[in-house]
Amino acid sequence: MSLKDQITEDMKTAMRAKDSERLGTIRLLLAALKQKEVDERVVLDDAAVIAIVDKLIKQRKDSLEAFQKAERKDLADKEAAELVVLQAYLPARLSAEEVATAVQAIVAELGASGPGDMGKVMGAVKAKLAGKADMGQVSAAVKAALAG
């Protein structure tokens, strides 16, 4: 079963359980998936679905941080609940050590030597670790690998 089909099944389950918070988040995710499909006239594979989920998670984290700074606990709680639902659709994340090891291997494979090669390395790393690691963490690991 594809990830998109799993999300649709989870929506049906949330409807039956009358879980309105979970249902709202899943519908939001499905709307984002459908929008991407319509805009680009493609059928999304699991990698594309994971990329969209990643994007929505980043938005939720940014919103959560802003609401916490503004002391809006009600809105922060809503964003945190959505974040939990969305994170269930991501594959297991790599640890910092695993990310660093993968980045070192890619740097060695490409023969990258300095900060000028960052774009080339990031392109290769994104292709290999998409959905498996936080790209902020990946970027820091690439900078560290190319610096020394």
CYANA upper distance limits for C-alpha pairs under 8 A (distance plus 0.5 A):
  1 MET  CA      5 ASP  CA      6.71
  1 MET  CA      6 GLN  CA      7.11
  2 SER  CA      6 GLN  CA      6.79
  2 SER  CA     45 ASP  CA      8.25
  2 SER  CA     46 ASP  CA      7.04
  3 LEU  CA      7 ILE  CA      6.74
  3 LEU  CA     46 ASP  CA      6.20
  3 LEU  CA     49 VAL  CA      7.73
  3 LEU  CA     89 TYR  CA      8.10
  4 LYS  CA      8 THR  CA      6.85
  4 LYS  CA     45 ASP  CA      8.50
  4 LYS  CA     46 ASP  CA      7.65
  4 LYS  CA     49 VAL  CA      7.46
  5 ASP  CA      9 GLU  CA      6.71
  6 GLN  CA     10 ASP  CA      6.63
  7 ILE  CA     11 MET  CA      6.74
  7 ILE  CA     26 ILE  CA      7.51
  7 ILE  CA     30 LEU  CA      8.07
  7 ILE  CA     89 TYR  CA      8.45
  8 THR  CA     12 LYS  CA      6.99
  8 THR  CA     30 LEU  CA      8.13
  9 GLU  CA     13 THR  CA      6.75
 10 ASP  CA     14 ALA  CA      6.59
 10 ASP  CA     26 ILE  CA      8.18
 11 MET  CA     15 MET  CA      6.67
 11 MET  CA     23 LEU  CA      6.33
 11 MET  CA     26 ILE  CA      6.50
 11 MET  CA     27 ARG  CA      7.60
 12 LYS  CA     16 ARG  CA      6.78
 13 THR  CA     17 ALA  CA      6.65
 14 ALA  CA     18 LYS  CA      6.39
 14 ALA  CA     19 ASP  CA      5.64
 14 ALA  CA     20 SER  CA      7.75
 14 ALA  CA     22 ARG  CA      6.96
 14 ALA  CA     23 LEU  CA      5.88
 15 MET  CA     19 ASP  CA      6.93
 15 MET  CA     20 SER  CA      7.95
 15 MET  CA     23 LEU  CA      6.95
 19 ASP  CA     23 LEU  CA      6.50
 20 SER  CA     24 GLY  CA      6.45
 21 GLU  CA     25 THR  CA      6.98
 21 GLU  CA     81 ALA  CA      8.40
 21 GLU  CA     82 GLU  CA      8.34
 22 ARG  CA     26 ILE  CA      6.70
 22 ARG  CA     82 GLU  CA      7.86
 22 ARG  CA     85 VAL  CA      7.17
 23 LEU  CA     27 ARG  CA      6.54
 24 GLY  CA     28 LEU  CA      6.66
 25 THR  CA     29 LEU  CA      6.80
 25 THR  CA     82 GLU  CA      6.29
 25 THR  CA     85 VAL  CA      7.54
 25 THR  CA     86 LEU  CA      8.07
 26 ILE  CA     30 LEU  CA      6.65
 26 ILE  CA     85 VAL  CA      8.24
 26 ILE  CA     86 LEU  CA      8.33
 27 ARG  CA     31 ALA  CA      6.52
 28 LEU  CA     32 ALA  CA      6.83
 29 LEU  CA     33 LEU  CA      6.77
 29 LEU  CA     53 VAL  CA      7.76
 29 LEU  CA     56 LEU  CA      8.33
 30 LEU  CA     34 LYS  CA      6.55
 31 ALA  CA     35 GLN  CA      6.51
 32 ALA  CA     36 LYS  CA      6.79
 32 ALA  CA     52 ILE  CA      7.92
 33 LEU  CA     37 GLU  CA      6.81
 33 LEU  CA     44 LEU  CA      8.18
 33 LEU  CA     49 VAL  CA      7.40
 33 LEU  CA     52 ILE  CA      7.62
 34 LYS  CA     38 VAL  CA      6.61
 35 GLN  CA     39 ASP  CA      6.44
 36 LYS  CA     40 GLU  CA      6.54
 36 LYS  CA     41 ARG  CA      8.39
 36 LYS  CA     42 VAL  CA      8.46
 37 GLU  CA     41 ARG  CA      5.76
 37 GLU  CA     42 VAL  CA      5.56
 37 GLU  CA     43 VAL  CA      6.36
 37 GLU  CA     44 LEU  CA      7.08
 38 VAL  CA     42 VAL  CA      7.66
 44 LEU  CA     48 ALA  CA      6.14
 44 LEU  CA     49 VAL  CA      6.84
 45 ASP  CA     49 VAL  CA      6.84
 46 ASP  CA     50 ILE  CA      6.60
 47 ALA  CA     51 ALA  CA      6.76
 47 ALA  CA    130 ALA  CA      8.06
 47 ALA  CA    131 GLY  CA      7.82
 48 ALA  CA     52 ILE  CA      6.86
 49 VAL  CA     53 VAL  CA      6.70
 50 ILE  CA     54 ASP  CA      6.52
 50 ILE  CA     89 TYR  CA      7.92
 50 ILE  CA     90 LEU  CA      6.80
 50 ILE  CA    131 GLY  CA      6.31
 51 ALA  CA     55 LYS  CA      6.75
 51 ALA  CA    130 ALA  CA      7.81
 51 ALA  CA    131 GLY  CA      6.84
 52 ILE  CA     56 LEU  CA      6.74
 53 VAL  CA     57 ILE  CA      6.62
 53 VAL  CA     86 LEU  CA      7.02
 53 VAL  CA     87 GLN  CA      8.32
 53 VAL  CA     89 TYR  CA      7.80
 53 VAL  CA     90 LEU  CA      7.80
 54 ASP  CA     58 LYS  CA      6.73
 54 ASP  CA     90 LEU  CA      8.20
 54 ASP  CA    131 GLY  CA      7.48
 55 LYS  CA     59 GLN  CA      6.84
 56 LEU  CA     60 ARG  CA      6.72
 56 LEU  CA     86 LEU  CA      8.23
 57 ILE  CA     61 LYS  CA      6.68
 57 ILE  CA     83 LEU  CA      6.51
 57 ILE  CA     86 LEU  CA      7.08
 57 ILE  CA     87 GLN  CA      7.69
 58 LYS  CA     62 ASP  CA      6.72
 59 GLN  CA     63 SER  CA      6.63
 60 ARG  CA     64 LEU  CA      6.39
 60 ARG  CA     79 GLU  CA      6.27
 60 ARG  CA     80 ALA  CA      7.93
 60 ARG  CA     82 GLU  CA      7.91
 60 ARG  CA     83 LEU  CA      6.63
 61 LYS  CA     65 GLU  CA      6.69
 61 LYS  CA     79 GLU  CA      8.21
 61 LYS  CA     80 ALA  CA      8.45
 61 LYS  CA     83 LEU  CA      7.94
 62 ASP  CA     66 ALA  CA      6.80
 63 SER  CA     67 PHE  CA      6.55
 63 SER  CA     76 ALA  CA      8.11
 63 SER  CA     79 GLU  CA      7.53
 64 LEU  CA     68 GLN  CA      6.60
 64 LEU  CA     75 LEU  CA      8.26
 64 LEU  CA     76 ALA  CA      5.57
 64 LEU  CA     77 ASP  CA      8.50
 64 LEU  CA     79 GLU  CA      6.23
 64 LEU  CA     80 ALA  CA      7.20
 65 GLU  CA     69 LYS  CA      6.77
 65 GLU  CA     76 ALA  CA      8.29
 66 ALA  CA     70 ALA  CA      6.74
 67 PHE  CA     71 GLU  CA      6.51
 67 PHE  CA     72 ARG  CA      5.64
 67 PHE  CA     73 LYS  CA      7.53
 67 PHE  CA     75 LEU  CA      6.90
 67 PHE  CA     76 ALA  CA      5.80
 68 GLN  CA     72 ARG  CA      6.48
 68 GLN  CA     73 LYS  CA      7.09
 68 GLN  CA     76 ALA  CA      6.59
 72 ARG  CA     76 ALA  CA      6.61
 73 LYS  CA     77 ASP  CA      6.45
 74 ASP  CA     78 LYS  CA      6.97
 75 LEU  CA     79 GLU  CA      6.80
 76 ALA  CA     80 ALA  CA      6.62
 77 ASP  CA     81 ALA  CA      6.67
 78 LYS  CA     82 GLU  CA      6.83
 79 GLU  CA     83 LEU  CA      6.58
 80 ALA  CA     84 VAL  CA      6.90
 81 ALA  CA     85 VAL  CA      7.07
 82 GLU  CA     86 LEU  CA      6.70
 83 LEU  CA     87 GLN  CA      6.56
 84 VAL  CA     88 ALA  CA      7.16
 85 VAL  CA     89 TYR  CA      8.19
 86 LEU  CA     90 LEU  CA      8.01
 90 LEU  CA    131 GLY  CA      7.34
 90 LEU  CA    132 LYS  CA      8.34
 91 PRO  CA    131 GLY  CA      7.40
 91 PRO  CA    132 LYS  CA      6.80
 92 ALA  CA    132 LYS  CA      7.03
 93 ARG  CA    131 GLY  CA      8.25
 93 ARG  CA    132 LYS  CA      5.40
 93 ARG  CA    133 ALA  CA      5.77
 93 ARG  CA    134 ASP  CA      8.21
 94 LEU  CA     98 GLU  CA      6.29
 94 LEU  CA     99 VAL  CA      6.70
 94 LEU  CA    132 LYS  CA      6.47
 94 LEU  CA    133 ALA  CA      6.00
 95 SER  CA     99 VAL  CA      6.75
 95 SER  CA    133 ALA  CA      8.42
 96 ALA  CA    100 ALA  CA      6.65
 96 ALA  CA    137 GLN  CA      7.92
 97 GLU  CA    101 THR  CA      6.62
 98 GLU  CA    102 ALA  CA      6.64
 99 VAL  CA    103 VAL  CA      6.58
 99 VAL  CA    133 ALA  CA      7.69
 99 VAL  CA    137 GLN  CA      8.42
 99 VAL  CA    138 VAL  CA      7.01
 99 VAL  CA    141 ALA  CA      7.70
100 ALA  CA    104 GLN  CA      6.60
100 ALA  CA    138 VAL  CA      8.20
100 ALA  CA    141 ALA  CA      6.10
100 ALA  CA    142 VAL  CA      8.32
100 ALA  CA    145 ALA  CA      8.46
101 THR  CA    105 ALA  CA      6.76
102 ALA  CA    106 ILE  CA      6.79
103 VAL  CA    107 VAL  CA      6.57
103 VAL  CA    125 VAL  CA      7.24
103 VAL  CA    138 VAL  CA      8.14
103 VAL  CA    141 ALA  CA      7.26
103 VAL  CA    142 VAL  CA      6.68
103 VAL  CA    145 ALA  CA      7.83
104 GLN  CA    108 ALA  CA      6.64
104 GLN  CA    142 VAL  CA      8.43
104 GLN  CA    145 ALA  CA      6.87
105 ALA  CA    109 GLU  CA      6.54
106 ILE  CA    110 LEU  CA      6.58
106 ILE  CA    121 VAL  CA      7.56
106 ILE  CA    124 ALA  CA      7.78
106 ILE  CA    125 VAL  CA      7.47
107 VAL  CA    111 GLY  CA      6.39
107 VAL  CA    112 ALA  CA      5.83
107 VAL  CA    113 SER  CA      8.33
107 VAL  CA    121 VAL  CA      6.93
107 VAL  CA    145 ALA  CA      8.00
107 VAL  CA    146 LEU  CA      8.26
108 ALA  CA    112 ALA  CA      7.18
110 LEU  CA    121 VAL  CA      7.87
112 ALA  CA    117 ASP  CA      6.22
112 ALA  CA    121 VAL  CA      7.76
112 ALA  CA    146 LEU  CA      7.82
113 SER  CA    117 ASP  CA      7.33
113 SER  CA    146 LEU  CA      6.63
114 GLY  CA    118 MET  CA      7.95
114 GLY  CA    146 LEU  CA      5.46
114 GLY  CA    147 ALA  CA      6.84
115 PRO  CA    143 LYS  CA      7.56
115 PRO  CA    146 LEU  CA      6.14
115 PRO  CA    147 ALA  CA      7.09
117 ASP  CA    121 VAL  CA      6.73
117 ASP  CA    146 LEU  CA      8.38
118 MET  CA    122 MET  CA      6.43
118 MET  CA    142 VAL  CA      7.58
118 MET  CA    143 LYS  CA      7.76
118 MET  CA    146 LEU  CA      7.91
119 GLY  CA    123 GLY  CA      6.65
120 LYS  CA    124 ALA  CA      7.04
121 VAL  CA    125 VAL  CA      6.56
121 VAL  CA    142 VAL  CA      7.88
122 MET  CA    126 LYS  CA      6.35
122 MET  CA    139 SER  CA      7.71
122 MET  CA    142 VAL  CA      7.71
123 GLY  CA    127 ALA  CA      6.84
124 ALA  CA    128 LYS  CA      6.84
125 VAL  CA    129 LEU  CA      6.29
125 VAL  CA    130 ALA  CA      8.29
125 VAL  CA    138 VAL  CA      8.37
126 LYS  CA    130 ALA  CA      5.69
126 LYS  CA    135 MET  CA      8.23
129 LEU  CA    133 ALA  CA      6.55
133 ALA  CA    137 GLN  CA      7.88
133 ALA  CA    138 VAL  CA      7.46
134 ASP  CA    138 VAL  CA      6.82
135 MET  CA    139 SER  CA      6.47
136 GLY  CA    140 ALA  CA      6.90
137 GLN  CA    141 ALA  CA      6.79
138 VAL  CA    142 VAL  CA      6.67
139 SER  CA    143 LYS  CA      6.72
140 ALA  CA    144 ALA  CA      6.68
141 ALA  CA    145 ALA  CA      6.57
142 VAL  CA    146 LEU  CA      6.61
143 LYS  CA    147 ALA  CA      6.46
144 ALA  CA    148 GLY  CA      6.93
